[in-house]
Amino acid sequence: MDRNKVICRCFNVTAGAIEDAVKSGATTFEDVQAKTSCSTGCGCCEQDVRDLINELAK
């Protein structure tokens, strides 16, 4: 995984930031949103964020 890949363009949230949120205890999409603000703008990245959370939870 490229930690520098921008997943949420509205808030410039990277895959690394999402990974860090999951490692620090975020277990749901809503938890990751609260920690990173991802997918709280236009919402276009929601599925990408959900997919990444699921991948990291394995």
PDB file with one MODEL, atoms N, CA, C and O in Angstrom:
MODEL        1
ATOM      1  N   MET A   1       0.846  -1.181   0.000  1.00  0.00           N
ATOM      2  CA  MET A   1       0.000   0.000   0.000  1.00  0.00           C
ATOM      3  C   MET A   1       0.891   1.244   0.000  1.00  0.00           C
ATOM      4  O   MET A   1       1.873   1.325   0.738  1.00  0.00           O
ATOM      5  N   ASP A   2       0.530   2.191  -0.830  1.00  0.00           N
ATOM      6  CA  ASP A   2       1.239   3.468  -0.882  1.00  0.00           C
ATOM      7  C   ASP A   2       0.634   4.403   0.161  1.00  0.00           C
ATOM      8  O   ASP A   2      -0.459   4.936  -0.035  1.00  0.00           O
ATOM      9  N   ARG A   3       1.339   4.599   1.257  1.00  0.00           N
ATOM     10  CA  ARG A   3       0.829   5.439   2.352  1.00  0.00           C
ATOM     11  C   ARG A   3       0.611   6.884   1.939  1.00  0.00           C
ATOM     12  O   ARG A   3      -0.136   7.610   2.595  1.00  0.00           O
ATOM     13  N   ASN A   4       1.259   7.313   0.853  1.00  0.00           N
ATOM     14  CA  ASN A   4       1.136   8.708   0.408  1.00  0.00           C
ATOM     15  C   ASN A   4      -0.005   8.925  -0.569  1.00  0.00           C
ATOM     16  O   ASN A   4      -0.285  10.063  -0.947  1.00  0.00           O
ATOM     17  N   LYS A   5      -0.669   7.849  -0.986  1.00  0.00           N
ATOM     18  CA  LYS A   5      -1.773   7.981  -1.935  1.00  0.00           C
ATOM     19  C   LYS A   5      -2.925   8.736  -1.283  1.00  0.00           C
ATOM     20  O   LYS A   5      -3.392   8.367  -0.205  1.00  0.00           O
ATOM     21  N   VAL A   6      -3.379   9.801  -1.948  1.00  0.00           N
ATOM     22  CA  VAL A   6      -4.500  10.587  -1.427  1.00  0.00           C
ATOM     23  C   VAL A   6      -5.789   9.831  -1.722  1.00  0.00           C
ATOM     24  O   VAL A   6      -6.100   9.537  -2.876  1.00  0.00           O
ATOM     25  N   ILE A   7      -6.527   9.522  -0.677  1.00  0.00           N
ATOM     26  CA  ILE A   7      -7.801   8.818  -0.800  1.00  0.00           C
ATOM     27  C   ILE A   7      -8.950   9.818  -0.825  1.00  0.00           C
ATOM     28  O   ILE A   7      -9.876   9.678  -1.624  1.00  0.00           O
ATOM     29  N   CYS A   8      -8.898  10.812   0.031  1.00  0.00           N
ATOM     30  CA  CYS A   8      -9.932  11.853   0.114  1.00  0.00           C
ATOM     31  C   CYS A   8      -9.327  13.165  -0.367  1.00  0.00           C
ATOM     32  O   CYS A   8      -8.501  13.772   0.315  1.00  0.00           O
ATOM     33  N   ARG A   9      -9.745  13.583  -1.536  1.00  0.00           N
ATOM     34  CA  ARG A   9      -9.199  14.813  -2.112  1.00  0.00           C
ATOM     35  C   ARG A   9      -9.737  16.076  -1.422  1.00  0.00           C
ATOM     36  O   ARG A   9      -9.040  17.089  -1.365  1.00  0.00           O
ATOM     37  N   CYS A  10     -10.938  16.025  -0.913  1.00  0.00           N
ATOM     38  CA  CYS A  10     -11.512  17.207  -0.254  1.00  0.00           C
ATOM     39  C   CYS A  10     -10.668  17.652   0.943  1.00  0.00           C
ATOM     40  O   CYS A  10     -10.470  18.846   1.167  1.00  0.00           O
ATOM     41  N   PHE A  11     -10.175  16.673   1.707  1.00  0.00           N
ATOM     42  CA  PHE A  11      -9.427  16.977   2.924  1.00  0.00           C
ATOM     43  C   PHE A  11      -7.989  16.479   2.874  1.00  0.00           C
ATOM     44  O   PHE A  11      -7.290  16.483   3.887  1.00  0.00           O
ATOM     45  N   ASN A  12      -7.543  16.045   1.677  1.00  0.00           N
ATOM     46  CA  ASN A  12      -6.170  15.596   1.471  1.00  0.00           C
ATOM     47  C   ASN A  12      -5.771  14.499   2.466  1.00  0.00           C
ATOM     48  O   ASN A  12      -4.689  14.537   3.051  1.00  0.00           O
ATOM     49  N   VAL A  13      -6.662  13.531   2.641  1.00  0.00           N
ATOM     50  CA  VAL A  13      -6.416  12.421   3.563  1.00  0.00           C
ATOM     51  C   VAL A  13      -5.752  11.283   2.792  1.00  0.00           C
ATOM     52  O   VAL A  13      -6.267  10.824   1.772  1.00  0.00           O
ATOM     53  N   THR A  14      -4.624  10.845   3.284  1.00  0.00           N
ATOM     54  CA  THR A  14      -3.864   9.793   2.619  1.00  0.00           C
ATOM     55  C   THR A  14      -4.225   8.411   3.167  1.00  0.00           C
ATOM     56  O   THR A  14      -4.858   8.277   4.214  1.00  0.00           O
ATOM     57  N   ALA A  15      -3.805   7.403   2.429  1.00  0.00           N
ATOM     58  CA  ALA A  15      -3.978   6.025   2.889  1.00  0.00           C
ATOM     59  C   ALA A  15      -3.249   5.827   4.215  1.00  0.00           C
ATOM     60  O   ALA A  15      -3.722   5.093   5.083  1.00  0.00           O
ATOM     61  N   GLY A  16      -2.107   6.475   4.371  1.00  0.00           N
ATOM     62  CA  GLY A  16      -1.351   6.381   5.616  1.00  0.00           C
ATOM     63  C   GLY A  16      -2.102   6.947   6.801  1.00  0.00           C
ATOM     64  O   GLY A  16      -2.050   6.390   7.897  1.00  0.00           O
ATOM     65  N   ALA A  17      -2.802   8.051   6.588  1.00  0.00           N
ATOM     66  CA  ALA A  17      -3.588   8.647   7.676  1.00  0.00           C
ATOM     67  C   ALA A  17      -4.730   7.726   8.074  1.00  0.00           C
ATOM     68  O   ALA A  17      -5.061   7.609   9.254  1.00  0.00           O
ATOM     69  N   ILE A  18      -5.327   7.077   7.091  1.00  0.00           N
ATOM     70  CA  ILE A  18      -6.406   6.132   7.388  1.00  0.00           C
ATOM     71  C   ILE A  18      -5.839   4.918   8.117  1.00  0.00           C
ATOM     72  O   ILE A  18      -6.441   4.429   9.073  1.00  0.00           O
ATOM     73  N   GLU A  19      -4.697   4.439   7.673  1.00  0.00           N
ATOM     74  CA  GLU A  19      -4.046   3.310   8.351  1.00  0.00           C
ATOM     75  C   GLU A  19      -3.716   3.682   9.792  1.00  0.00           C
ATOM     76  O   GLU A  19      -3.936   2.883  10.702  1.00  0.00           O
ATOM     77  N   ASP A  20      -3.198   4.869  10.006  1.00  0.00           N
ATOM     78  CA  ASP A  20      -2.868   5.311  11.363  1.00  0.00           C
ATOM     79  C   ASP A  20      -4.119   5.378  12.242  1.00  0.00           C
ATOM     80  O   ASP A  20      -4.082   5.011  13.416  1.00  0.00           O
ATOM     81  N   ALA A  21      -5.225   5.851  11.662  1.00  0.00           N
ATOM     82  CA  ALA A  21      -6.476   5.929  12.419  1.00  0.00           C
ATOM     83  C   ALA A  21      -6.936   4.539  12.837  1.00  0.00           C
ATOM     84  O   ALA A  21      -7.368   4.337  13.971  1.00  0.00           O
ATOM     85  N   VAL A  22      -6.842   3.580  11.916  1.00  0.00           N
ATOM     86  CA  VAL A  22      -7.239   2.199  12.226  1.00  0.00           C
ATOM     87  C   VAL A  22      -6.318   1.614  13.295  1.00  0.00           C
ATOM     88  O   VAL A  22      -6.782   0.961  14.230  1.00  0.00           O
ATOM     89  N   LYS A  23      -5.026   1.846  13.155  1.00  0.00           N
ATOM     90  CA  LYS A  23      -4.071   1.323  14.148  1.00  0.00           C
ATOM     91  C   LYS A  23      -4.274   1.940  15.527  1.00  0.00           C
ATOM     92  O   LYS A  23      -3.927   1.335  16.542  1.00  0.00           O
ATOM     93  N   SER A  24      -4.840   3.151  15.560  1.00  0.00           N
ATOM     94  CA  SER A  24      -5.056   3.804  16.853  1.00  0.00           C
ATOM     95  C   SER A  24      -6.441   3.517  17.429  1.00  0.00           C
ATOM     96  O   SER A  24      -6.852   4.132  18.413  1.00  0.00           O
ATOM     97  N   GLY A  25      -7.156   2.579  16.808  1.00  0.00           N
ATOM     98  CA  GLY A  25      -8.404   2.136  17.410  1.00  0.00           C
ATOM     99  C   GLY A  25      -9.672   2.383  16.622  1.00  0.00           C
ATOM    100  O   GLY A  25     -10.735   1.919  17.035  1.00  0.00           O
ATOM    101  N   ALA A  26      -9.610   3.089  15.513  1.00  0.00           N
ATOM    102  CA  ALA A  26     -10.807   3.308  14.699  1.00  0.00           C
ATOM    103  C   ALA A  26     -11.177   1.982  14.038  1.00  0.00           C
ATOM    104  O   ALA A  26     -10.374   1.404  13.306  1.00  0.00           O
ATOM    105  N   THR A  27     -12.376   1.510  14.294  1.00  0.00           N
ATOM    106  CA  THR A  27     -12.773   0.208  13.756  1.00  0.00           C
ATOM    107  C   THR A  27     -13.890   0.304  12.726  1.00  0.00           C
ATOM    108  O   THR A  27     -14.145  -0.658  12.001  1.00  0.00           O
ATOM    109  N   THR A  28     -14.554   1.443  12.653  1.00  0.00           N
ATOM    110  CA  THR A  28     -15.653   1.613  11.706  1.00  0.00           C
ATOM    111  C   THR A  28     -15.366   2.788  10.783  1.00  0.00           C
ATOM    112  O   THR A  28     -14.482   3.606  11.040  1.00  0.00           O
ATOM    113  N   PHE A  29     -16.127   2.849   9.714  1.00  0.00           N
ATOM    114  CA  PHE A  29     -16.036   3.966   8.785  1.00  0.00           C
ATOM    115  C   PHE A  29     -16.241   5.289   9.524  1.00  0.00           C
ATOM    116  O   PHE A  29     -15.513   6.257   9.307  1.00  0.00           O
ATOM    117  N   GLU A  30     -17.240   5.310  10.395  1.00  0.00           N
ATOM    118  CA  GLU A  30     -17.549   6.529  11.149  1.00  0.00           C
ATOM    119  C   GLU A  30     -16.412   6.924  12.087  1.00  0.00           C
ATOM    120  O   GLU A  30     -16.136   8.111  12.260  1.00  0.00           O
ATOM    121  N   ASP A  31     -15.753   5.941  12.689  1.00  0.00           N
ATOM    122  CA  ASP A  31     -14.591   6.213  13.544  1.00  0.00           C
ATOM    123  C   ASP A  31     -13.477   6.869  12.731  1.00  0.00           C
ATOM    124  O   ASP A  31     -12.871   7.848  13.168  1.00  0.00           O
ATOM    125  N   VAL A  32     -13.214   6.320  11.542  1.00  0.00           N
ATOM    126  CA  VAL A  32     -12.161   6.871  10.682  1.00  0.00           C
ATOM    127  C   VAL A  32     -12.538   8.271  10.229  1.00  0.00           C
ATOM    128  O   VAL A  32     -11.677   9.148  10.164  1.00  0.00           O
ATOM    129  N   GLN A  33     -13.798   8.496   9.917  1.00  0.00           N
ATOM    130  CA  GLN A  33     -14.262   9.844   9.552  1.00  0.00           C
ATOM    131  C   GLN A  33     -13.989  10.824  10.689  1.00  0.00           C
ATOM    132  O   GLN A  33     -13.499  11.929  10.456  1.00  0.00           O
ATOM    133  N   ALA A  34     -14.303  10.426  11.903  1.00  0.00           N
ATOM    134  CA  ALA A  34     -14.116  11.306  13.060  1.00  0.00           C
ATOM    135  C   ALA A  34     -12.647  11.660  13.266  1.00  0.00           C
ATOM    136  O   ALA A  34     -12.326  12.785  13.646  1.00  0.00           O
ATOM    137  N   LYS A  35     -11.755  10.701  13.014  1.00  0.00           N
ATOM    138  CA  LYS A  35     -10.331  10.942  13.229  1.00  0.00           C
ATOM    139  C   LYS A  35      -9.663  11.691  12.079  1.00  0.00           C
ATOM    140  O   LYS A  35      -8.676  12.395  12.293  1.00  0.00           O
ATOM    141  N   THR A  36     -10.202  11.544  10.836  1.00  0.00           N
ATOM    142  CA  THR A  36      -9.493  12.094   9.677  1.00  0.00           C
ATOM    143  C   THR A  36     -10.292  13.111   8.861  1.00  0.00           C
ATOM    144  O   THR A  36      -9.713  13.830   8.046  1.00  0.00           O
ATOM    145  N   SER A  37     -11.592  13.184   9.059  1.00  0.00           N
ATOM    146  CA  SER A  37     -12.516  14.001   8.259  1.00  0.00           C
ATOM    147  C   SER A  37     -12.716  13.476   6.843  1.00  0.00           C
ATOM    148  O   SER A  37     -13.373  14.130   6.033  1.00  0.00           O
ATOM    149  N   CYS A  38     -12.165  12.313   6.534  1.00  0.00           N
ATOM    150  CA  CYS A  38     -12.323  11.777   5.182  1.00  0.00           C
ATOM    151  C   CYS A  38     -13.795  11.494   4.894  1.00  0.00           C
ATOM    152  O   CYS A  38     -14.557  11.098   5.776  1.00  0.00           O
ATOM    153  N   SER A  39     -14.163  11.704   3.657  1.00  0.00           N
ATOM    154  CA  SER A  39     -15.511  11.440   3.152  1.00  0.00           C
ATOM    155  C   SER A  39     -16.588  12.253   3.867  1.00  0.00           C
ATOM    156  O   SER A  39     -17.742  11.830   3.934  1.00  0.00           O
ATOM    157  N   THR A  40     -16.218  13.411   4.397  1.00  0.00           N
ATOM    158  CA  THR A  40     -17.210  14.294   4.998  1.00  0.00           C
ATOM    159  C   THR A  40     -17.470  15.511   4.111  1.00  0.00           C
ATOM    160  O   THR A  40     -18.275  16.379   4.449  1.00  0.00           O
ATOM    161  N   GLY A  41     -16.776  15.561   2.971  1.00  0.00           N
ATOM    162  CA  GLY A  41     -16.995  16.637   2.001  1.00  0.00           C
ATOM    163  C   GLY A  41     -17.973  16.162   0.947  1.00  0.00           C
ATOM    164  O   GLY A  41     -19.174  16.074   1.200  1.00  0.00           O
ATOM    165  N   CYS A  42     -17.465  15.856  -0.229  1.00  0.00           N
ATOM    166  CA  CYS A  42     -18.330  15.442  -1.338  1.00  0.00           C
ATOM    167  C   CYS A  42     -18.792  14.001  -1.211  1.00  0.00           C
ATOM    168  O   CYS A  42     -19.834  13.640  -1.760  1.00  0.00           O
ATOM    169  N   GLY A  43     -18.038  13.167  -0.496  1.00  0.00           N
ATOM    170  CA  GLY A  43     -18.420  11.777  -0.277  1.00  0.00           C
ATOM    171  C   GLY A  43     -18.012  10.815  -1.381  1.00  0.00           C
ATOM    172  O   GLY A  43     -18.300   9.622  -1.289  1.00  0.00           O
ATOM    173  N   CYS A  44     -17.353  11.302  -2.412  1.00  0.00           N
ATOM    174  CA  CYS A  44     -16.968  10.442  -3.537  1.00  0.00           C
ATOM    175  C   CYS A  44     -16.008   9.328  -3.135  1.00  0.00           C
ATOM    176  O   CYS A  44     -15.955   8.298  -3.807  1.00  0.00           O
ATOM    177  N   CYS A  45     -15.262   9.504  -2.077  1.00  0.00           N
ATOM    178  CA  CYS A  45     -14.256   8.524  -1.685  1.00  0.00           C
ATOM    179  C   CYS A  45     -14.781   7.489  -0.698  1.00  0.00           C
ATOM    180  O   CYS A  45     -14.023   6.627  -0.253  1.00  0.00           O
ATOM    181  N   GLU A  46     -16.050   7.556  -0.350  1.00  0.00           N
ATOM    182  CA  GLU A  46     -16.568   6.680   0.712  1.00  0.00           C
ATOM    183  C   GLU A  46     -16.255   5.205   0.462  1.00  0.00           C
ATOM    184  O   GLU A  46     -15.786   4.523   1.373  1.00  0.00           O
ATOM    185  N   GLN A  47     -16.499   4.702  -0.732  1.00  0.00           N
ATOM    186  CA  GLN A  47     -16.259   3.278  -0.987  1.00  0.00           C
ATOM    187  C   GLN A  47     -14.778   2.953  -0.890  1.00  0.00           C
ATOM    188  O   GLN A  47     -14.414   1.896  -0.376  1.00  0.00           O
ATOM    189  N   ASP A  48     -13.909   3.850  -1.377  1.00  0.00           N
ATOM    190  CA  ASP A  48     -12.466   3.619  -1.273  1.00  0.00           C
ATOM    191  C   ASP A  48     -12.031   3.563   0.191  1.00  0.00           C
ATOM    192  O   ASP A  48     -11.205   2.733   0.569  1.00  0.00           O
ATOM    193  N   VAL A  49     -12.589   4.445   1.003  1.00  0.00           N
ATOM    194  CA  VAL A  49     -12.257   4.465   2.432  1.00  0.00           C
ATOM    195  C   VAL A  49     -12.737   3.173   3.087  1.00  0.00           C
ATOM    196  O   VAL A  49     -11.998   2.544   3.844  1.00  0.00           O
ATOM    197  N   ARG A  50     -13.967   2.783   2.795  1.00  0.00           N
ATOM    198  CA  ARG A  50     -14.511   1.545   3.370  1.00  0.00           C
ATOM    199  C   ARG A  50     -13.677   0.329   2.961  1.00  0.00           C
ATOM    200  O   ARG A  50     -13.382  -0.540   3.781  1.00  0.00           O
ATOM    201  N   ASP A  51     -13.299   0.282   1.670  1.00  0.00           N
ATOM    202  CA  ASP A  51     -12.482  -0.837   1.186  1.00  0.00           C
ATOM    203  C   ASP A  51     -11.131  -0.886   1.905  1.00  0.00           C
ATOM    204  O   ASP A  51     -10.655  -1.961   2.270  1.00  0.00           O
ATOM    205  N   LEU A  52     -10.521   0.279   2.104  1.00  0.00           N
ATOM    206  CA  LEU A  52      -9.222   0.336   2.776  1.00  0.00           C
ATOM    207  C   LEU A  52      -9.344  -0.096   4.235  1.00  0.00           C
ATOM    208  O   LEU A  52      -8.489  -0.824   4.740  1.00  0.00           O
ATOM    209  N   ILE A  53     -10.388   0.341   4.905  1.00  0.00           N
ATOM    210  CA  ILE A  53     -10.608  -0.069   6.301  1.00  0.00           C
ATOM    211  C   ILE A  53     -10.755  -1.591   6.373  1.00  0.00           C
ATOM    212  O   ILE A  53     -10.165  -2.235   7.240  1.00  0.00           O
ATOM    213  N   ASN A  54     -11.533  -2.154   5.467  1.00  0.00           N
ATOM    214  CA  ASN A  54     -11.723  -3.613   5.454  1.00  0.00           C
ATOM    215  C   ASN A  54     -10.415  -4.343   5.199  1.00  0.00           C
ATOM    216  O   ASN A  54     -10.135  -5.365   5.826  1.00  0.00           O
ATOM    217  N   GLU A  55      -9.610  -3.816   4.274  1.00  0.00           N
ATOM    218  CA  GLU A  55      -8.315  -4.423   3.970  1.00  0.00           C
ATOM    219  C   GLU A  55      -7.385  -4.364   5.188  1.00  0.00           C
ATOM    220  O   GLU A  55      -6.678  -5.328   5.480  1.00  0.00           O
ATOM    221  N   LEU A  56      -7.391  -3.247   5.883  1.00  0.00           N
ATOM    222  CA  LEU A  56      -6.523  -3.082   7.039  1.00  0.00           C
ATOM    223  C   LEU A  56      -6.983  -3.916   8.223  1.00  0.00           C
ATOM    224  O   LEU A  56      -6.173  -4.288   9.072  1.00  0.00           O
ATOM    225  N   ALA A  57      -8.260  -4.211   8.287  1.00  0.00           N
ATOM    226  CA  ALA A  57      -8.817  -4.975   9.414  1.00  0.00           C
ATOM    227  C   ALA A  57      -8.488  -6.465   9.323  1.00  0.00           C
ATOM    228  O   ALA A  57      -8.663  -7.199  10.295  1.00  0.00           O
ATOM    229  N   LYS A  58      -8.016  -6.908   8.170  1.00  0.00           N
ATOM    230  CA  LYS A  58      -7.695  -8.339   7.990  1.00  0.00           C
ATOM    231  C   LYS A  58      -6.503  -8.754   8.816  1.00  0.00           C
ATOM    232  O   LYS A  58      -6.102  -9.917   8.781  1.00  0.00           O
TER     233      LYS A  58
ENDMDL
END
